[in-house]
Amino acid sequence: MKALKKMVAVAALALPLATFAQDAAKPAEPPKITVTPYGIIQLAATLNDGVFTGQEYPSYVVSEKEGAMTLGARQSRFGFNVNVPTENLLGAAVTGKVEFDFMGGGSSAYTNANMRLRHAFMTATVAAGPGKFAILAGQTDGLFNALHPESTSYLALPLFQQAGNLHRRTGQLRLGYDFASDAFGVKLEAALLNPTTGKSGLSSTPLNDDATHNAGNRSGMGELEARLGFTLKPISGVGGTVGVSYLAGKRTFGTTLGGTTTKVDVNAFGVDVVADVTEYLSLRGEYFNGEGIDDDYAGIASVSVNGDKGVKSDGYWAQAILKPIPALYVLVGMGNETVDNASYADPAPGATPATNIDNRLQNDMFHAGLLVNMNKSWRVGLEFAQTTTKARAATVAAPDATAKLTASQMSLSTQLRF
């Protein structure tokens, strides 16, 4: 009987030890990373009165004599949001995003569009005093004037591009601090970005087409951007955000590698505003003034058009979004970009100057639209845009003459978000 009691006692002690040993032997479970897919299925039908540089978007006018009609789904996109548990060294909340659309280069066919990387970045956020500190690494929109107008037809190429709306996506390392309360918020961010210039810094062939030597990268430094934003929400449904931003960088041009070079400064100041006046009216807009930024930000006066120098330009856009009922949005807006020192190669004495309709001076765009919210995911839009372009068009009789061209685009689009 005593032996039996000893055996029972030993078993009672050994059982929890055996269970602990089994638990210790189990491999650690990997973090439960959450991946959420999302996207937009979009079709836009456009009818043009006039010819633009790209027929899907009413950007720069090159002729008033013809029109065009397109049906395209290339602005459709898909992506993945990634959420990583906070079980890491810093206790940071880590998120990521990867997103693609079908506006890539290499194929001009509307039915055989190439996939293009839009966003690919991660963000780590940690609590810091009353706010949060964040670090972002990857490719996404820049900090400078990153606001976009409302539209269903113009997604990949946002409204008022080349008419006051600057935008770009590029690789960057960004630091930021964000404080937000129910009624007030402030956000300060700074970033080092890869220059995304559209022209090589080398002017002699075949080196001219070497993408590794574009004018921004060849300068040997990245571009710096900073933005300070203030948000105020005094009452529910009323409030807004005002941001001021600045960028600085350089371009390097030259004839050959190792030869004589010219450095061009890049700088700009910007303001962005979002205001919810009432639940029935919202306002959006931006202003900028800068030098040498049109390559980076898809403006009208890139160095490819205006030569190897820092072209000065300024612009603005503004949009009103009326919401008489939840199912209907009424859009009205306008934009302008003006080039202040466009270059032009004057002809030799006695020579005939060629007409240079691509020496761009000014773009003005007017837009109006109706967006019908069929439900929370499905939206249909009918939109109209008219662009007026002013350009240098010299002749022998009038070497300083300018040309003004106007064209318009009507678009019908459908958009399904998931």
Helices and strands as residue ranges (DSSP letters): H 2-25, E 34-54, E 57-72, E 77-84, E 93-104, E 114-128, E 131-141, E 169-180, E 184-193, G 207-209, G 211-213, G 217-219, E 223-235, E 238-254, E 261-278, E 281-291, H 303-306, E 312-325, E 328-339, E 359-373, E 378-392, E 402-417
